[in-house]
Amino acid sequence: MIRHRVERRRPPAAVPLGLAALLAVAGVAMAACGPDRSDNVGATATPGSGWSAPSAGSSGPSSTAPPAPTATSAPPPVPVQKRPATVGGACASVKVIGARGTGESAGLGYLLSPVAKQIAAAVSTPVTSIGLDYPATADFVGSAQQGTTELQRLIAAETSACLVLLGYSQGAMVVGDALAAVGASGRKRIVAVVMFGDPRFNSAEPYNVGSYGKGSRGVYVRPSGQLSAFNSRIQNYCNGGDPVCQGTGASGSGTHLDYHQYADDAARFVAGQF
């Protein structure tokens, strides 16, 4: 794994087209998802059909969305040393909230489920994991907005547990957008944030990890510094060959479906925040 630390539209709903071609260039064959591996749901995900990447410099989503991931076998978890969840002595329990990618079944999704399990194994305090209740559909405007609103509600309603937020693809955008609007009280409860394949990726941020290119950005780039209050609590993973977080100029190793390789590293990062 190569780590970089660099300084760095309501449109009508549309049938998403286009990203399948981009992914083909990146060497990815789109196929139906396998069973959702989250604990609370065992249904089969129905993939989206791709999305159209906007022109360079676009800062907001269109009504199209990235495809659902192809389920691949997650690597076996690497044992990690358990750490007590004691953030200033005020953390008696941990709640992991995961926002899945477009087209995945309700729950945590194929990527975030194993990550959440590894986090639970790495923290010696009771951990509850839930999937964010939002559509995760190809209506990229309405779906993401609904997810952001729901996540903000959950953060504001939490009064006791420390929060860990996970997001993949559209879900990563949801998490970032919720963070950008969270209030001071909710901010204190958020201990760690992990995002994968973020459409709002901005390589100028200090919390990025992966094989992304210097000066690169996602298809709906987030303004620099928007999440600066969380800089030390975020890890945002982006593969160089992922057109979702790298845009049409994506090149290099890894695709939008190749984030399982970071599961253990993400769990270690989260555990280290306690």
C-alpha positions, 0 to 999 in steps of 0.5 A: 500500500502506498500512502500519500500525505499531500498538501495539497444538479433538482434534476430529473432522475435518470437511468445512469449510464457511462461509468461501466465504460470507465470501469471497463477501461480500468479493467473491471467487469461489472456483475451482480453483487453477492449476498450482503455480508452485514449481520442484520441483512442477508439479502442479495444486492442489485447493482446499479448500471453505472453513472456518467462522470461529470466534466472536470470541476463539477462540485455537485452530484447529478442524478446518476450514481456509481455502480453497485460493487461486485462482491469479492472475497474479503481477506481473512482479518488480521489479528489486532490488539484490542484497545479500551474505548476510553476517549477522555474517559467518556466512552462506555460504548461504541456505535459504528454507522455504515453508509453502503454504496449504490445498489447494495442491499440494506445493511452495511454492505459487502465492504463495510460489514467486514470492516465493522467486524474488525473494528469490533475485534479491535476495541475492548468495549461493546460495539454496535454496528448498524447500516444507515437507512437510506435508499442508496439508489441511482438517484444520486441527488435524492438518495444521497440527500436522504442519507445525509439527513438521516445520518445527521439525525442519528448523530444528533440523537446519540447521547452516550455512545462514541460514534465511528462512521464508515462510508463507501462510494455514495455512502462516503459522500453521505458521510462527508456531507453529514460531517460538514454540517454536524453541530458542535455536540455531535462533533464531540461524539465522532471518534473516527471516520473511514471512507472508501472510493469517495466521489468528493475526494480531494487529494489536497487533504491531509487525511487521504490514503492510497495510490491516488495521484497528486493533484487528483480529485473525485467527480464531485470534489469537496472544497478544500478544508471543509472537513478540517475539524475532523482532520485527525479523525478521518482516513479517506482511501482512494485507489489510483485506478478508481474513476469515482474518486479520481475522475476521468483521469484515473490511472494506476493501481486499484479500482472502485471495487478493490478496497478490501485490501484496506480493511485491516488498516482501517480497523487499526486506525479506528482502534488507535483513535480510542 
